[in-house]
């Protein structure tokens, strides 16, 4: 109860206010935002000779290797957010025929003008073809493929497209400084990066790129957003051989941050979900009208 001598403590005057609704990932997808999915695969020699069963790239006639399992697990989910199902697929760290030059950004399908493959099966086919034609070499450089996708993402920044780069690798990164700079530059673009580490190597550098604990920086410049998600493949290997459940968990965890990363970009740029025009309502079919019979003609004589 107020005392008799109570004096008004003051008043608050609102000069203006606004009510804003929070937009979700699905709001943007429903509004027509397309996810552009690109894959980059590690072809460095540390993976081992693909013709030997100890290699991470070994193509067994009975089961998929770690690279193919990781690609399939993530790709099978994310492909449903891409309307044309055409996915650029790149390799890095290999010597290419015919002159043996080392490349860290080569198309798996051999087409320099158009590295896109048709669906996840198309990527797997191009991956297997590359294993038979290139020579695994090194080092492990990420910056070229990150810059490749960032260049494409920079072309459309109106919210209609969002790029996701999946990097599958086995080793310790060789161009850490350049990769950090490329990621910092990409953080202001509509883009996210997923890194899956296969094999038993130490992935401390990948954890640093993930930026969950400390936002990465380059030359004193902080990344505007956290756009990298890293997971080690070995954490999802099912000892019982049940790859279906373990790969489902892998896909869930690596894709978990994509919705928030997409929304954070849209919000930072002030981009609202587009409202697609409603489909015109179809009127129920009208029954054909029957013309009444003509009245008999009466003639007076």
N, C-alpha and C positions, 0 to 999 in steps of 0.2 A: 504494500500500500504506500501511496505517496504521502509524505508528511505535509502538514499545512503550509510550512514555509518553503515547500519545494519550488525551485526556480527552474524554468526550462533550461535544459543543458545546451540547447542550440538546435538548429535546423540544418538539414542537408537539402540542397537544391540541385536537382539533376538538370543540367543544361541540355543533355541529349542522351539517348540510349538506343541500342540496337539489339535485336534478337537474331542470332545466327544459328543455323542448324549445322551439326557436325556431319560432314560427308564421309562416307565409307568407301572402301575399295570396290565393293559391288556397285555402288552408285556410279563410279567412273566407268566400270566395265559395262553396266547397263546403258551408260551414256555414249558408248561406242569406242572407248579407249582400247587400242590394240596393244598386246604384248608382243614385242619383237624379240624372239629367242635366238641367241647365238651360242654355239659351242666352240670351245678351244681345248684341244687335246695335246698333252705332253708327249713328244716323240724323242725325248733325250735318251742317251745310251744307258743311263742308270736304271731304266726299266728292265733291262736284260734283253737278250736275243729273243725276238718273237717266235722263233722256231723251237725254242726250248720251253718245257713245261714250267720252269721256274720263273719265267718272264711274266711281268704284270700285263704284257700285251699278248700273251700266248692265246692262240685261237683254238681252243679245245672243240672237238666235234660234239661234245656232250653238254657243255655248259658255257655261259657267257663269262668273260673275264671281268675283273673289277671295273675297268673303264666302261665296258658295255653295260654292266649292271647299273652303275651310277648314272650313266647317260639315260638309260631306259627309264629308271625310277623317276627321275626329275622330268624328263621330256614327256613322258606319258601324261603327266599332270598339266604341265604348263602349255602343252600344245593346244589345249582346248580354249585358250585365251587368244589364239592367233588364228585369224580367219582363213588365210591362204595356206597354212601348214607348210610354208617354204622357209627353211631354217639355214642361215649361213653356218658353215662348219669349217673351222680353221685348225691348223696344226702348228706347233712351234718346236724348235730344237732339232730339226732334221736336215740332212743333206739331200738336196733334190736332184733328180736326173735332169738333163744328161751331164751337166758340168760339175755336179757335186757341191754347188754353193749352199751355204747354211742359211736357212730361213726360219724366222720366228713369227711368220704370219703368212702361211701358205694355205690355199683352199684344198680341202680334202678331196674334192671332186676333180681337181686339176684345172678348173675353169677360173682363170684370174679375173675375168670380167664379171662372172656371176658365181660366187661360192655357195649359193643356196642349194639345199638338198630337199627332196620331197618327203616330208614326214620323218619320224624317228627311224623308220626302216631305211630311208634314203641316207641318213647320216651314218648308220651302222655299215651300210654297204660301202660308202665312200671311205669310212675309217678302215675297214678291212682291205680295201683296194690300196690305200696309202701305205699300210703296213707291208704290202708286197712290193711296193715300188720305191719307197724312200729308205734312206739309211739313218738309223737312230744315231744322234750325235749329241749336241749340247751347245751352249749351256741352257739353264732354265730361266728364260726371260719372259716376264709377263707384260711389260710395258707396251710392246707393239700391238698385242691383241686388245688390251684395254683401250689404247688410243684408237684402234680401228673401229671398235664399237662406239666409242665416245664421239668420233667424227660423224658417224651415222645418226647418233642420237641428237647431235647439235643441229641437224638439218630440220627437225620438226620439234618445236618446243611449245606447241599450243595446247598440249594435253591430249591430243588425239592418239599419240603413240608413246610407249614406254619400253625401253630396251632392258633386257636381262641377259647378262653374259655368264655362262657356266664354264668355269675353268676346271679341268680335271688334271691333276698333276701328282707326281710321285716324289718330288725332291725339294731340296732346299733352294729357294729362289736366289738367282744370281744378280739380278738388277734391282735390288731393293729400293735404292734411292730413286731411280727412274720410275719404278712402279708406284711408289708413294706419291710422286709428283703427278703421275697420270691419274691416280685415284682422286687426289685433291681437286684436280681440274675437272674430273668427271662428276664430282659430287654436286656441282651446280646444274647438272644436266638431268633429263628424265631417264635415269639409268640406275641399275643395281648390278652387283657382281656376286656370284656364288662360287666359292672355291671348295672343291672336294679333294682331299688328300688321300691317295691310295698308297698301299705299302706300309713299311715299318719305319720310315724316316722320321726325324724330328721336325715338327711343323711349327716351331716357335715363331718364325717370321710370319706365318699365315695368321696365327692368333693376333699378332700385332696389327696386321692389316685389317682384321675383323673390326677392331676399334670399339668393341663393346665397353671395355674398361677405360681406355684412353683414346680419345679421338685422334686419328692420325694427322700428321702435318708434314709439310714439305717447304723448306726454305722459309720457315717462320710463319707459314700460312696454314691455318687449320682448315680441314675439310668442312664444308658447310653442313653436310649431313653424313650420317653413318650409312654407307651404301654397300658394305661388304659383309657377307656371311660365310664363315668357314666351318666345315665339319670334317673330321677324319673318318674315312670310310671304315676303318677297322673297328670303330665303335658300333658298327651296325652289322657286323658279320655274325650270322646265326650259327652257333656251333652244331645245331641239329640239322643244318642244311635247308631250313625253311626260308628261302630267299624272298618269298612273297611278303611275309610280315615284316622282315627286317628292311626290305627296300621301301615298303610303305612308310615305315618310321623314318627312314632317311629322307624321303621326299617331303614328309610332313615337317621335319626339322629344318631342312635347308630352305624351304619355301615359306617358313613361318614369318620371316621379317619382310618379305616382299610387299604385302599389302600396306603395312605402316610406312615403308620407305616410299612407295608410290604416293600415298596420301600426303606425306610430309613434303614431297616435291610440289604437288599441286597446291597445297596450302601456302607454301612459301612464295609461289608464283601468283597467287590469287586466282587460280583457275578453278572454276566450279564445274561439276559434272554437266555435260550437255544433256538437253532434253530432246530425245528423239521424237519425231512426229508420230503421233498415234496412228496405228493402222486404220484405214477407213472401215467403218462398220458396214458389214454386208447385209443388205436388206433381204428379208426372207423372200423366197421366190413367189412371185405373184401368180395366182391361178389364171389361166387364159380366160379373157372375157368372151362370153358367147353373145353373138349378135342376135337380138330377138328376131324372130321371123317377121318378114314384112307383112303389113296388113293387106288383106285382099283388096284389089282394086275394084271399086264399084263404078260402073259406067251407067249413066242415066240416058235413056233414049227417049 
